């Protein structure tokens, strides 16, 4: 762990692997926020 950048892990491939997960993550985040907002509105 002395040289974290020794032997590049191909950041492009890493980002390309993460890109398909971003929309799903955003959708889940919005769903959770909407669920909390609706729950709070229901409690109020």
N, CA, C and O atoms as CSV, one atom per row, in Angstrom:
chain,resi,resn,atom,element,x,y,z
A,1,UNK,N,N,0.836,-1.204,0.000
A,1,UNK,CA,C,0.000,0.000,0.000
A,1,UNK,C,C,0.870,1.253,0.000
A,1,UNK,O,O,0.365,2.363,0.170
A,2,UNK,N,N,2.184,1.075,-0.191
A,2,UNK,CA,C,3.048,2.263,-0.224
A,2,UNK,C,C,2.823,3.047,-1.513
A,2,UNK,O,O,2.796,4.278,-1.511
A,3,UNK,N,N,2.662,2.315,-2.609
A,3,UNK,CA,C,2.486,2.968,-3.908
A,3,UNK,C,C,1.075,2.675,-4.426
A,3,UNK,O,O,0.887,1.724,-5.186
A,4,UNK,N,N,0.089,3.471,-4.031
A,4,UNK,CA,C,-1.295,3.185,-4.437
A,4,UNK,C,C,-1.499,3.291,-5.939
A,4,UNK,O,O,-2.427,2.692,-6.481
A,5,UNK,N,N,-0.625,4.062,-6.635
A,5,UNK,CA,C,-0.793,4.252,-8.073
A,5,UNK,C,C,0.149,3.346,-8.863
A,5,UNK,O,O,0.282,3.489,-10.078
A,6,UNK,N,N,0.807,2.406,-8.164
A,6,UNK,CA,C,1.695,1.487,-8.864
A,6,UNK,C,C,0.853,0.396,-9.514
A,6,UNK,O,O,0.090,-0.288,-8.832
A,7,UNK,N,N,0.984,0.231,-10.814
A,7,UNK,CA,C,0.153,-0.753,-11.511
A,7,UNK,C,C,-1.256,-0.218,-11.632
A,7,UNK,O,O,-2.135,-0.585,-10.852
A,8,UNK,N,N,-1.476,0.646,-12.605
A,8,UNK,CA,C,-2.779,1.295,-12.756
A,8,UNK,C,C,-3.882,0.241,-12.939
A,8,UNK,O,O,-3.697,-0.754,-13.640
A,9,UNK,N,N,-5.008,0.478,-12.307
A,9,UNK,CA,C,-6.131,-0.453,-12.388
A,9,UNK,C,C,-7.093,-0.057,-13.508
A,9,UNK,O,O,-8.286,-0.355,-13.444
A,10,UNK,N,N,-6.569,0.612,-14.529
A,10,UNK,CA,C,-7.388,1.045,-15.661
A,10,UNK,C,C,-8.624,1.804,-15.185
A,10,UNK,O,O,-9.725,1.254,-15.183
A,11,UNK,N,N,-8.451,3.059,-14.783
A,11,UNK,CA,C,-9.587,3.838,-14.259
A,11,UNK,C,C,-10.730,3.946,-15.258
A,11,UNK,O,O,-11.894,4.036,-14.868
A,12,UNK,N,N,-10.395,3.937,-16.566
A,12,UNK,CA,C,-11.476,4.011,-17.564
A,12,UNK,C,C,-12.370,2.786,-17.479
A,12,UNK,O,O,-13.595,2.901,-17.531
A,13,UNK,N,N,-11.758,1.605,-17.348
A,13,UNK,CA,C,-12.544,0.379,-17.241
A,13,UNK,C,C,-13.352,0.400,-15.944
A,13,UNK,O,O,-14.500,-0.043,-15.913
A,14,UNK,N,N,-12.745,0.918,-14.877
A,14,UNK,CA,C,-13.437,0.999,-13.584
A,14,UNK,C,C,-14.645,1.921,-13.690
A,14,UNK,O,O,-15.731,1.593,-13.212
A,15,UNK,N,N,-14.447,3.089,-14.327
A,15,UNK,CA,C,-15.546,4.044,-14.492
A,15,UNK,C,C,-16.613,3.459,-15.416
A,15,UNK,O,O,-17.808,3.618,-15.169
A,16,UNK,N,N,-16.183,2.790,-16.467
A,16,UNK,CA,C,-17.138,2.176,-17.396
A,16,UNK,C,C,-17.967,1.115,-16.683
A,16,UNK,O,O,-19.136,0.914,-17.013
A,17,UNK,N,N,-17.368,0.435,-15.708
A,17,UNK,CA,C,-18.106,-0.584,-14.960
A,17,UNK,C,C,-19.085,0.068,-13.990
A,17,UNK,O,O,-20.137,-0.498,-13.693
A,18,UNK,N,N,-18.741,1.264,-13.492
A,18,UNK,CA,C,-19.611,1.937,-12.522
A,18,UNK,C,C,-20.727,2.730,-13.190
A,18,UNK,O,O,-21.782,2.938,-12.591
A,19,UNK,N,N,-20.505,3.176,-14.433
A,19,UNK,CA,C,-21.509,4.018,-15.102
A,19,UNK,C,C,-22.901,3.390,-15.146
A,19,UNK,O,O,-23.874,4.092,-14.871
A,20,UNK,N,N,-23.048,2.107,-15.475
A,20,UNK,CA,C,-24.405,1.532,-15.503
A,20,UNK,C,C,-25.079,1.550,-14.135
A,20,UNK,O,O,-26.306,1.502,-14.055
A,21,UNK,N,N,-24.298,1.619,-13.058
A,21,UNK,CA,C,-24.885,1.595,-11.717
A,21,UNK,C,C,-25.384,2.969,-11.287
A,21,UNK,O,O,-26.229,3.066,-10.398
A,22,UNK,N,N,-24.874,4.029,-11.905
A,22,UNK,CA,C,-25.249,5.379,-11.479
A,22,UNK,C,C,-26.746,5.655,-11.622
A,22,UNK,O,O,-27.353,6.127,-10.661
A,23,UNK,N,N,-27.368,5.386,-12.765
A,23,UNK,CA,C,-28.810,5.659,-12.868
A,23,UNK,C,C,-29.621,4.880,-11.837
A,23,UNK,O,O,-30.564,5.418,-11.257
A,24,UNK,N,N,-29.261,3.621,-11.605
A,24,UNK,CA,C,-29.986,2.814,-10.622
A,24,UNK,C,C,-29.827,3.425,-9.234
A,24,UNK,O,O,-30.787,3.489,-8.466
A,25,UNK,N,N,-28.611,3.875,-8.913
A,25,UNK,CA,C,-28.363,4.488,-7.609
A,25,UNK,C,C,-29.192,5.753,-7.451
A,25,UNK,O,O,-29.772,5.997,-6.393
A,26,UNK,N,N,-29.245,6.562,-8.515
A,26,UNK,CA,C,-30.024,7.808,-8.467
A,26,UNK,C,C,-31.507,7.499,-8.292
A,26,UNK,O,O,-32.195,8.168,-7.521
A,27,UNK,N,N,-31.998,6.493,-9.002
A,27,UNK,CA,C,-33.417,6.123,-8.894
A,27,UNK,C,C,-33.740,5.665,-7.475
A,27,UNK,O,O,-34.765,6.051,-6.915
A,28,UNK,N,N,-32.870,4.844,-6.895
A,28,UNK,CA,C,-33.094,4.366,-5.528
A,28,UNK,C,C,-33.068,5.538,-4.554
A,28,UNK,O,O,-33.894,5.614,-3.645
A,29,UNK,N,N,-32.111,6.457,-4.747
A,29,UNK,CA,C,-32.005,7.616,-3.862
A,29,UNK,C,C,-33.275,8.457,-3.935
A,29,UNK,O,O,-33.807,8.864,-2.903
A,30,UNK,N,N,-33.761,8.718,-5.141
A,30,UNK,CA,C,-34.986,9.514,-5.303
A,30,UNK,C,C,-36.179,8.781,-4.684
A,30,UNK,O,O,-37.026,9.401,-4.041
A,31,UNK,N,N,-36.243,7.469,-4.878
A,31,UNK,CA,C,-37.351,6.693,-4.322
A,31,UNK,C,C,-37.346,6.774,-2.799
A,31,UNK,O,O,-38.400,6.922,-2.181
A,32,UNK,N,N,-36.166,6.679,-2.194
A,32,UNK,CA,C,-36.065,6.756,-0.730
A,32,UNK,C,C,-36.485,8.143,-0.248
A,32,UNK,O,O,-37.227,8.271,0.726
A,33,UNK,N,N,-36.003,9.182,-0.938
A,33,UNK,CA,C,-36.355,10.548,-0.533
A,33,UNK,C,C,-37.854,10.784,-0.685
A,33,UNK,O,O,-38.474,11.385,0.192
A,34,UNK,N,N,-38.440,10.322,-1.779
A,34,UNK,CA,C,-39.885,10.490,-1.980
A,34,UNK,C,C,-40.658,9.699,-0.926
A,34,UNK,O,O,-41.674,10.166,-0.412
A,35,UNK,N,N,-40.176,8.513,-0.613
A,35,UNK,CA,C,-40.843,7.698,0.407
A,35,UNK,C,C,-40.840,8.394,1.755
A,35,UNK,O,O,-41.847,8.390,2.463
A,36,UNK,N,N,-39.705,8.994,2.112
A,36,UNK,CA,C,-39.628,9.711,3.387
A,36,UNK,C,C,-40.532,10.938,3.370
A,36,UNK,O,O,-41.215,11.228,4.352
A,37,UNK,N,N,-40.533,11.660,2.244
A,37,UNK,CA,C,-41.371,12.860,2.139
A,37,UNK,C,C,-42.847,12.476,2.269
A,37,UNK,O,O,-43.607,13.150,2.963
A,38,UNK,N,N,-43.246,11.396,1.602
A,38,UNK,CA,C,-44.646,10.963,1.680
A,38,UNK,C,C,-44.976,10.478,3.090
A,38,UNK,O,O,-46.075,10.718,3.589
A,39,UNK,N,N,-44.025,9.796,3.732
A,39,UNK,CA,C,-44.264,9.320,5.094
A,39,UNK,C,C,-44.426,10.505,6.045
A,39,UNK,O,O,-45.309,10.505,6.903
A,40,UNK,N,N,-43.567,11.515,5.886
A,40,UNK,CA,C,-43.669,12.707,6.734
A,40,UNK,C,C,-44.982,13.432,6.459
A,40,UNK,O,O,-45.647,13.890,7.388
A,41,UNK,N,N,-45.356,13.539,5.191
A,41,UNK,CA,C,-46.614,14.206,4.840
A,41,UNK,C,C,-47.791,13.421,5.422
A,41,UNK,O,O,-48.775,14.007,5.872
A,42,UNK,N,N,-47.680,12.091,5.410
A,42,UNK,CA,C,-48.751,11.269,5.965
A,42,UNK,C,C,-48.842,11.430,7.476
A,42,UNK,O,O,-49.934,11.445,8.043
A,43,UNK,N,N,-47.675,11.553,8.129
A,43,UNK,CA,C,-47.676,11.728,9.582
A,43,UNK,C,C,-48.204,13.101,9.959
A,43,UNK,O,O,-48.881,13.265,10.973
A,44,UNK,N,N,-47.879,14.097,9.116
A,44,UNK,CA,C,-48.374,15.447,9.395
A,44,UNK,C,C,-49.856,15.499,9.008
A,44,UNK,O,O,-50.496,16.540,9.153
